[in-house]
């Protein structure tokens, strides 16, 4: 059952990444590209966690991937809300 749910989460995050990628292709806005990359990283994280579980579930590899994903999201939000140079 856990594998089934992990597969569903991977599929959902990849679908979200593809939606953001489509929005990026239409607008060429970096915001959407960063979000697409973040969700793709989250899918990779879930896939690695489901297929090759490490001996220690608190291994830094899992957290580093998620940290990179969240940093991309935070960076995209900060970049989007910065004022343009005058």
C-alpha positions as CSV (number, residue, x, y, z in Angstrom):
1,X,0.0,0.0,0.0
2,X,2.9,2.4,0.8
3,X,4.4,1.8,-2.7
4,X,1.0,2.6,-4.3
5,X,0.7,5.9,-2.5
6,X,4.3,6.8,-3.2
7,X,3.7,6.1,-6.9
8,X,0.6,8.3,-6.8
9,X,2.6,11.1,-5.2
10,X,5.4,10.8,-7.8
11,X,2.8,10.9,-10.6
12,X,1.0,13.9,-9.1
13,X,4.2,15.9,-8.6
14,X,5.4,15.2,-12.1
15,X,2.0,16.3,-13.4
16,X,2.3,19.5,-11.5
17,X,5.8,20.0,-12.8
18,X,4.6,19.6,-16.4
19,X,1.8,22.1,-15.8
20,X,4.3,24.7,-14.5
21,X,6.6,23.9,-17.5
22,X,3.7,24.5,-19.9
23,X,3.0,27.9,-18.2
24,X,6.7,28.7,-18.5
25,X,6.7,27.9,-22.2
26,X,3.8,30.3,-22.7
27,X,5.1,33.2,-20.6
28,X,8.9,32.7,-20.3
29,X,8.6,33.7,-16.6
30,X,11.3,32.3,-14.4
31,X,8.8,31.8,-11.6
32,X,7.1,29.0,-13.4
33,X,10.4,27.4,-14.4
34,X,11.6,27.4,-10.8
35,X,8.4,25.8,-9.6
36,X,8.6,23.2,-12.3
37,X,12.1,22.3,-11.3
38,X,11.1,22.2,-7.6
39,X,8.2,19.8,-8.2
40,X,10.4,17.6,-10.4
41,X,13.0,17.5,-7.6
42,X,10.2,16.5,-5.2
43,X,9.2,13.7,-7.6
44,X,12.8,12.5,-7.7
45,X,12.9,12.6,-3.9
46,X,9.7,10.5,-3.5
47,X,10.9,8.1,-6.2
48,X,14.3,7.6,-4.5
49,X,12.6,7.2,-1.1
50,X,10.2,4.5,-2.5
51,X,12.6,2.5,-4.7
52,X,15.8,2.6,-2.8
53,X,15.2,3.2,0.9
54,X,18.3,3.9,2.8
55,X,19.0,2.0,6.0
56,X,18.4,5.2,7.9
57,X,15.2,7.1,7.0
58,X,16.7,10.3,8.4
59,X,19.6,10.2,6.0
60,X,20.8,13.6,4.8
61,X,20.3,12.7,1.1
62,X,16.5,12.9,1.4
63,X,16.6,16.2,3.3
64,X,19.1,17.8,0.9
65,X,16.9,17.1,-2.1
66,X,13.9,18.5,-0.3
67,X,15.9,21.5,0.9
68,X,16.9,22.2,-2.7
69,X,13.3,22.0,-3.8
70,X,12.1,24.3,-1.1
71,X,14.9,26.7,-1.8
72,X,13.9,26.9,-5.4
73,X,10.3,27.7,-4.4
74,X,11.4,30.4,-1.9
75,X,13.9,31.9,-4.4
76,X,11.2,32.1,-7.1
77,X,8.8,33.9,-4.7
78,X,11.5,36.3,-3.6
79,X,12.5,36.9,-7.2
80,X,8.9,37.5,-8.3
81,X,8.3,40.0,-5.5
82,X,11.4,42.1,-5.9
83,X,10.9,45.5,-7.3
84,X,12.3,46.1,-10.8
85,X,15.4,48.3,-11.0
86,X,14.6,51.9,-11.4
